[in-house]
Amino acid sequence: MARKHATSGELIDIAPLGASLADTHSSTLIRAEHFEVFRMVLPAGKATPMHEASGLITIQCIEGSVELEAHGRTQLMQPGHLVYLADREPHAVRAIEDSSLLVTIVLHRE
């Protein structure tokens, strides 16, 4: 069964998953016409391919650590780190350890 998306005014728990991290899948928390928020869960060693979003994004590391490749460099993201990427900025993420990220996208849907 698919998880329902949050509605306006509904509280969403984005606390670290801790011991349940390994058993949790990525999921979309909010989906609106031009706005999405999702929790990305990446096991250690897994990576996203280089890609770009149709809109500006933020990525916040909730737990674990990941390498973010963007703007021609690789940066280590750890809990408490947040990065903003401009519209269509190519990027990739690789988990150094089991990790969860909060990704927000302001979309250009047509």
N, C-alpha and C positions, 0 to 999 in steps of 0.2 A: 504494500500500500504506500502510495506517495505521501510525503509529508506535506501538510498544507502550508501555504505561505502566510506569513503574519499579516494582519490587517492594521490599518491606521490606529495607533494608540495601544497596540498590544505589546507587552514586554517580551523581549527575546533574551534568552540566556546565552551569552557568548563566553562564559567562563571557560578556563582551560578544562579539557576533557579528562586529563589525568590518566588513571588506569583504564578508562574506557576508550582512549584514543585509538588503540589498535583495532577495535571492533566497530569504529564509526566510519561512515562514508561521507564524502562531500555532499552538501545539500544547499539548495537555494532557500534562503530565509525570507527574503522580500522580493517580490516581482511586481513591478508597475510598468506603465507604458515606456518610460524613459529612465528607469532606475532599477538596479538589481543589487542585492547584497547576498553573498553566499559564503559559507564556511568551506574552505578547501582543506581537505585532510590528505596529507602526503606521507606515506611510510618512508623511513630512511632509505636513501638511494633512488627513490622514484623522482621523476622530473616531468615537467610539462615541456612540450616542444616549443621552440621559438615561435611566438605568435603575436598578434596585435588585437586590441579590443576596439570596437567601433564606439569610441567614447573615452572620456577621461576616467582613470581608475585610481583607487587607493588600495594598497595592500598593507594589512597590519598583521604582524606576527603575534599570535596569541600564546603559542607554546612550541617548544622545539627550536630548531634553527634551520634556516634555508639559505641557499645562495641565490641571489637575484641577479640575473644578467640583463642589463639594459644600458642604453647610452654608451655602449662600447666598453663597459667595465662590469666586473662582478663584485657584489657587495654582500657581506654576511648580515642577514637579518635574524635578530633574536627577540624574545618576548619584550614588548614595549616599543619596538621599532615600527615606524609607519613610513611608507613611501608613496609619493604621488607620481603618476605617469601620465603624460599628455596624450591626447587623442591619437590613436594608432601608433603609439610608441612600441616597437618590437621589444619583447621581453620573454624570458624563460625563468623558471624556478626549479631548483633541485633541492630536495630535502637532505640535510646532513644527518638529521635524526628524525624520528617520528615527529610530525609537526602539524599544527593547524593554523590556518591563516583566515583572516576576515577580509574579503575582497568586495569592494564597492565599485559599481560601474554606473556612470551617467551616460546612457546610451543614445545613439543617433538612430532610432528606429524610423523607418519610412512607411 
